[in-house]
């Protein structure tokens, strides 16, 4: 997600977490995708719990005040590492 945001390159991810006990996107992954989508004004398909396929098409990175409901400390780290670099490189300051 981060690399896609920084390079404005769309991608399609398939077989998400295939072979896992709980395949597909879990809540923390979904929150990271939603956060990235807001920051990069992205068009996203498949952003739902349990999704095994995701398409992410980023646009311009926007600065601003963002609040993301993450649920757990591990989720907070995942969301932060996803959006931090794009927001640092944005044209204006941001707050999360």
Secondary structure, 3 states (H helix, E strand, C coil): CHHHHHHCCCEEEECCCCCCCCCCCCHHHHHHHHHHHHHCCCEEECCCCCCCEEEEECCCCCCCECCCCCCCHHHHHHHHHHHHHHHHCCCCCCEC
